[in-house]
Amino acid sequence: MEEQEKNYLQNTLKVINKKIEKTQIEISQLKSLFEEKRAELGNNFYEYKQGQDLASTFTNLSQIEEQQLNSEKQLRKLKFQNNSPYFARIDFQTNNSNAQKIYIGLGSIIYNKKVYVVDWRTPIASMYYEYELGKASYEANNKTVDGEILLKRQYKIENQQLLSYFDTNLTINDEILQEILSKNASDKMRQIVSTIQKEQNTIIRTEKNDNILVQGVAGSGKTSIALHKAAYLLYKHRHSLKSNDILVLSPNNIFSSYISEVLPQLGEDNLVETTFAQIVKTELKRPLQPREDMLDDLATKATQEQLNEISYKSSYEFLDSLLRFLKGPLTDIFTPKTLKYVIKETEDGEKEEIIFTEEETRNLFFKTFKGYDFYERINKIAWQYAMVFTEKRHYNKSQHRGLKERFKQILYKFMPIRDVEQVFQIFMAREKLSARKTTTINYMDKGTYLAIKHYLYGIDHDFSAKYLIIDEMQDFTPVDIYMFKKLWTCPCIIVGDVNQCIEKNLTDEYLQLTADFLGCKIYNLNKTYRSTQEIATFANQMMSIKNVDYVNRRGSSPIVYQTLNQGEIISKIIKEECAEFAHVAIICKCNKEAKEVCKLLNGYVDYVFMKEPDDYKNKVLVTTCATAKGIEFDAVIVPFADEENYKNNLEKNILYISSTRALHKLFFTTDKNPTKFVKSLAVKKV
C-alpha cells in the first residue's frame, strides 16, 4: 500500500514537472513574440497609423501580454503544487461504476486526459469536507450524483516527500490538525485548504449572490474563510469574475500585508484592498484621525461622557436620527425660486421664454422625486430642465450635459446650508453632542461626514466591485454600514466578532439588526483553532463567553509574573520560555505604554516597535492591541497588567483581544497587584 502511494506521488510529480517545463517554454515564447511585435510596431508606426491598423496591433499586443500573465500565474501555482501536490484522497463509488480514487490538492493536475489531482474547489472535492464514510453526493451541472465514500485518506507531503498518511472517518484527522496548529506563526497568513472544517466549508461554498455575516469567536478562522471564499468564487465564476472585481475592506496596512500571501498560495491573484478610512479621506479631502489614535486616547484618558457618546454613535438609533435629520429638517430648507430665460426675441420686442416656476420646482423636489437623496433630486430636476432647452433649441448631447451641470449649480443655490462641515455641526448640536471644528475628522465621525456628503452631493469616485469582503465588522458603526449599502450593491461576506470590539460592548441583538439591515444570513463559528485550550479557556472565561468548542491542543497555562523589574522579567521570558518561537509580541494598552516598555527593554533584548508591515518579520515586537488585532503570534506578553491599568470594561476588552493573539504561550507582567481580570491565573512573584 505504501509503495503504491509513493509511486502515485512520483508519477504526479513527474507530470507537474512536465507542465512546469511546458509552461516555462510558453512564457519564453510569449515574451519573444511580444518583443518582436513591439519592435515591429515601432519600426512601422507611421504605416500602421496611415493604414488605421494601430488599434488592432495594440489589441494584439495586449492579448499576448495577458496570455503571458496567465501563464506566469499558472507557473507560480505549479511550483506551489510541486512541493505538495495533494493533501487528501477519497474513494467514491456511484451505483453503476467502479470506485474512483480522487486525489485533492490546491489545483487540478491533468495530463493526457488523465486527472491526477482535482482542485479542492471542484464539486466532487466538496464531499471530502462534507461527509464521513458512507453515503454521499455532490452537485454538478445541476444534477445530483449519489454514491458512497469508501475511503478517506489524508497525506503529509513536504518537499516532494510522502512523510505519512492516515485513513480516517473524519474530515481532518485530529493528529494532522494538531500538528499544523502547533507550528510557529509565519510572517504571512497561510492557506488552510487541507484543514477546512465542515462548518467553514459550508460558508466558503455558499452561492455568490448570498449576503452572509459570519460571527466567529477569536481564532475561528473568519478571515481565512473570507479569503478562501474569494478563491472559490474566482474558480466557480472564472469567466465572469476576476481578482480585481473583489474588494477587501481591511482594518489597516499591517493586516493587509499579513493576509497578502493567501490568494497567491491558492493560485489566484491578490484582491483589491483598501480601508474605509482611506475612502473617507479620498472623498472628503480631509485628514482623518487614525483608529489607533482614537483608541489610544480612550485607553489613556477616557471619560464616561466620551464612552457614552461612542456608545450612542455606535447605535442604530444614531443612524436613524441622522437620516431623519437629512431627509427632514435639512431637506425642508430647500427654497426654490422662479427661473425665467428668454430664448428668442423679435424685432417687435416679443419674447419667447422658458419659465420654471417656483411651484414647479418645489413639486418636482418634494413630491415627484421625494424618495431620492438630495443630490439625486437635483440631478433629475436639472436633467429635466436641460431637456426642455434641448428640445426647444435643438442642443446636442454635449451641450445638454453642460446645461445640466449649469442647472445643478443654480438649484444648489436654493439650499441655504449646503456645506458638509456646517451641516455636521448643526446635526451634532441637535443631538447635544460635542463637535470641535478641526481640519482632522474624528474617527468616530467618519461615517457621519461621508453620509452627509453623499446625501448632498453623491460620491466623486468609483469604488464599485462585484463582490465585497468586510473584515472586523464589529469595528464599524451603523452609519459606516449604511454607507457600505450606498457604496456597494454587490453581494458580500462580512466577518467579525462582537466580543472583539474595544470601544463599545455589542450584543447578539446588534448582530441581528446588522444582518437584517444588510440582508445577510448569519453563520456562527463557535470553535477556536488558534490558541491552546488553556489560553482560549482563560480568555473566554474572562469575557463570560460560553458554548465555545476547542481543538484538543494542550499547552501551559497563562501565568502572571509580579516583579519590580518588568524589563528584566520580559527579557527572561523571551530568552528562556520563547526561545524556539518565531514571533513574540509584547502587546500594550496604548502607544504611551509601548514606549515605556521599549525603555524597560533597552539593554535586555533586541526588539522592534511594530508600525510597518515589514516589522512583523522580526522575532520580538512591541505593539498595541489596536495594531495587533487580526494578527497572531507564537507567544504574547502583556505588561503592566495591574489593577489600576486594567479595571473597566474597555480595558477588559483590550486584555481579551491581546490574550487571543497568542498561539502557544501567554504571560502577564506587573509591578503592582494584578488586575482582577487575571485572578484565575497563578501569580509568580520574582
C-alpha positions, 0 to 999 in steps of 0.5 A: 500500500505504501509503495503504491502511494509513493509511486502515485506521488512520483508519477504526479510529480513527474507530470507537474514537472512536465507542465512546469517545463511546458509552461516555462517554454510558453512564457519564453515564447510569449515574451519573444513574440511580444518583443518582436511585435513591439519592435515591429510596431515601432519600426512601422508606426507611421504605416500602421497609423496611415493604414488605421491598423494601430488599434488592432496591433495594440489589441494584439499586443495586449492579448499576448501580454495577458496570455503571458500573465496567465501563464506566469500565474499558472507557473507560480501555482505549479511550483506551489503544487510541486512541493505538495501536490495533494493533501487528501484522497477519497474513494467514491463509488456511484451505483453503476461504476467502479470506485474512483480514487480522487486525489485533492490538492490546491489545483487540478493536475491533468495530463493526457486526459488523465486527472491526477489531482482535482482542485479542492474547489471542484464539486466532487472535492466538496464531499471530502469536507462534507461527509464521513464514510458512507453515503454521499453526493455532490452537485454538478451541472445541476444534477445530483450524483449519489454514491458512497465514500469508501475511503478517506485518506489524508497525506503529509507531503513536504518537499516532494516527500510522502512523510505519512498518511492516515485513513480516517472517518473524519474530515481532518484527522485530529493528529494532522490538525494538531500538528499544523496548529502547533507550528510557529506563526509565519510572517504571512497568513497561510492557506488552510485548504487541507484543514477546512472544517465542515462548518467553514466549508459550508460558508466558503461554498455558499452561492455568490449572490448570498449576503452572509455575516459570519460571527466567529469567536477569536481564532475561528478562522473568519478571515481565512474563510473570507479569503478562501471564499474569494478563491472559490468564487474566482474558480466557480465564476472564472469567466465572469469574475476576476481578482480585481472585481473583489474588494477587501475592506481591511482594518489597516496596512499591517493586516493587509500585508499579513493576509497578502500571501493567501490568494497567491498560495491558492493560485489566484491573484491578490484582491483589491484592498483598501480601508474605509478610512482611506475612502473617507479621506479620498472623498472628503479631502480631509485628514482623518484621525487614525483608529489607533489614535482614537483608541489610544486616547480612550485607553489613556484618558477616557471619560464616561461622557466620551464612552457614552457618546461612542456608545450612542454613535455606535447605535442604530438609533444614531443612524436613524436620527441622522437620516431623519435629520437629512431627509427632514429638517435639512431637506425642508430648507430647500427654497426654490425660486422662479427661473425665467430665460428668454430664448428668442426675441423679435424685432417687435420686442416679443419674447419667447421664454422658458419659465420654471416656476417656483411651484414647479420646482418645489413639486418636482423636489418634494413630491415627484422625486421625494424618495431620492437623496438630495443630490439625486433630486437635483440631478433629475430636476436639472436633467429635466430642465436641460431637456426642455432647452434641448428640445426647444433649441435643438442642443446636442448631447454635449451641450445638454450635459453642460446645461445640466451641470449649469442647472445643478449649480443654480438649484444648489443655490436654493439650499441655504446650508449646503456645506458638509462641515456646517451641516455636521455641526448643526446635526451634532448640536441637535443631538447635544453632542460635542463637535470641535471644528478641526481640519482632522475628522474624528474617527468616530465621525467618519461615517457621519461626514461621508453620509452627509456628503453623499446625501448632498452631493453623491460620491466623486469616485468609483469604488464599485466591485462585484463582490465585497469582503468586510473584515472586523465588522464589529469595528464599524458603526451603523452609519459606516454600514449604511454607507457600505449599502450606498457604496456597494450593491454587490453581494458580500461576506462580512466577518467579525466578532462582537466580543472583539470590539474595544470601544463599545460592548455589542450584543447578539441583538446588534448582530441581528439588526446588522444582518437584517439591515444588510440582508445577510444570513448569519453563520456562527463559528463557535470553535477556536483553532488558534490558541491552546485550550488553556489560553482560549479557556482563560480568555473566554472565561474572562469575557463570560463567553460560553458554548465555545468548542476547542481543538484538543491542543494542550499547552501551559497555562497563562501565568502572571509574573509580579516583579519590580523589574518588568524589563528584566522579567520580559527579557527572561521570558523571551530568552528562556520560555520563547526561545524556539518561537518565531514571533513574540509580541509584547502587546500594550494598552496604548502607544504611551505604554509601548514606549515605556516598555521599549525603555524597560527593554533597552539593554535586555533584548533586541526588539522592534516597535511594530508600525510597518508591515515589514516589522512583523518579520522580526522575532520580538515586537512591541505593539498595541492591541489596536495594531495587533488585532487580526494578527497572531503570534507564537507567544504574547506578553502583556505588561503592566497588567495591574489593577489600576491599568486594567479595571473597566470594561474597555480595558477588559476588552483590550486584555481579551483581544491581546490574550487571543493573539497568542498561539502557544504561550501567554504571560502577564507582567506587573509591578503592582497587584494584578488586575482582577481580570487575571485572578484565575491565573497563578501569580509568580512573584520574582 
